[in-house]
Amino acid sequence: MQKVEDAKTELALRILLILSAFAGLLLVININPQAVLRINNSTYYLRISKSTKELTRGLSGVSSMPDNQGMLFVFPNPEKTCFWMKEMNFNLDIIWLNNLKKVDYFQKNLSPLTYPKLYCTPLNSRYVLEMNSGFVNKQHIHIGDKLNF
């Protein structure tokens, strides 16, 4: 009788493990949706970072990024955020946006060689965009511009 109970317990644990793994897979899929930014007749595909791990890691360790791509950081609430160029392999423009997706602040052409310097926004931001260096100039980004993604 004990062997039957042990087998049932083992089966229940295996099912629970499989369901947990599946739920984890769904969570990963929901954490990494893609967004599209359209600006001045150009289209950019954004990878979204929401989880603490993704927000911390960002583009660190990525060798390069296509010109039509970027990373969008979404914070649960507006806050003052800082970024650095730790383990970066290419220059970036970083753009901080408020709840209304309006540009509050940006830094251009940040080099990996500036690490460990921090780049912080003076205002609370809900969204931060990391784009290849030159994006701000190419798209004529100004403080107060609204970005649609």
Residue pairs with C-beta under 8 A, 6 or more apart in sequence:
31 48
31 50
31 51
31 54
32 47
32 48
32 54
33 48
34 45
34 46
34 47
34 48
35 45
35 46
35 48
35 72
35 149
36 43
36 44
36 45
36 46
36 149
37 43
37 44
37 45
37 46
37 70
37 72
37 129
37 147
37 148
37 149
38 44
38 148
38 149
39 139
39 147
39 148
40 139
40 140
42 68
42 139
43 68
44 68
44 69
44 70
44 131
45 68
45 69
45 70
46 69
46 70
46 71
46 72
46 129
46 149
47 69
47 70
47 71
47 72
48 71
48 72
48 74
49 55
49 57
49 58
49 71
49 72
49 73
49 74
50 74
55 73
55 75
58 71
58 73
58 83
58 130
59 65
59 71
59 88
59 92
59 130
60 86
60 87
60 88
61 87
61 89
62 88
62 89
63 89
63 90
64 89
64 90
65 71
65 90
65 132
67 132
70 129
70 130
70 131
70 132
70 135
71 129
71 130
72 127
72 128
72 129
72 149
73 81
73 127
73 128
73 129
73 130
74 126
74 127
75 81
75 125
75 126
75 127
75 128
77 126
78 98
78 99
78 124
78 125
78 126
79 124
79 125
80 120
80 121
80 122
80 123
80 124
80 125
81 96
81 120
81 121
81 125
81 128
82 118
82 119
82 120
82 121
83 94
83 118
83 119
83 120
83 128
83 130
84 114
84 115
84 116
84 117
84 118
84 119
85 92
85 110
85 111
85 112
85 113
85 114
85 115
85 117
86 115
86 116
87 112
87 115
88 112
88 115
89 112
90 112
90 132
90 133
91 109
91 110
91 111
91 112
91 132
91 133
92 109
92 110
92 130
92 131
92 132
92 133
93 106
93 107
93 108
93 109
93 110
93 130
93 131
93 132
93 133
93 134
93 135
93 136
94 106
94 107
94 110
94 119
94 128
94 129
94 130
94 131
95 103
95 105
95 106
95 128
95 129
95 131
95 135
95 136
95 141
95 147
96 103
96 104
96 105
96 106
96 121
96 123
96 125
96 127
96 128
97 103
97 104
97 125
97 126
97 127
97 128
97 129
97 147
98 104
98 123
98 124
98 125
98 126
98 127
99 126
100 146
101 127
101 146
101 147
101 148
101 149
102 144
102 145
102 146
102 147
103 141
103 142
103 143
103 144
103 145
103 146
103 147
104 121
104 123
104 125
104 143
105 121
105 122
105 123
105 125
105 143
106 136
106 141
106 143
107 119
108 133
108 136
108 137
109 133
109 134
110 119
110 133
121 128
129 147
135 141
